[in-house]
């Protein structure tokens, strides 16, 4: 398994792919639904985080 760090520059290349991130001290794996126009946030299905993650403030990795 190869992990690639998600950045605002490469986020549009990975829509529909699975990601790993940490939320409340636990590792979570979700799928990217969409990205904002600026690329600074992504939409995922995770109600605890209001279905949105800020890329610039978190370490988010793509599973390749």
N, C-alpha and C positions, 0 to 999 in steps of 0.2 A: 504494500500500500504506500503510495506516494502522496505527501501533503504539500499543497501549494497555498501560500498566504494570499488571501483575498485583499485587493486594494481597489481604490476608486478607478484606477486606470484599467484594471483587467476584469472588473465585475461583469461587464456586459458579455464577456466570452463564456461565462459559467452559469447563465440562467438555466434553471432546470436541473442543475447538478446538486449533489449532497454536500453539506458542509458540517464541520465540527466546530463548536464553540463552547465556552463555559458560561453557565448561568446559575447564579446562587450556589457556586462551589461544585456544581455537577456538570459533567460533559454532556452535551446535547448534540444530536445529529438530526438535521432537518434539510429540506429541499428548498432552494431559492425559487420563489414564485416570480419575482420581478425585481428590477433595480430602479432607483430614482434617476431622474434625468442628469443630476450632477454626479451620480455614482457614489455618493457618500452614505447611502443607506440601502438596505435590501428588504424586501417583503418576504416573510416566511409564515408558515402556519404554526404559531406559538402564542396562544392567548395571554400567557403570563407576561410576555414582553410586548403586548399590543400588536403582535404580528409584524413587528419592525425591528431591525437591528441597525445600529450605526456602525459602519465599517471603520471609521477613523478612530473610534474609541475602544474597539475590541480587537482581539486576535482571533480572526476567523480563518479557517483552513478549508480548502477544497479537497475532497477525497478523489484521487486519481487512480 
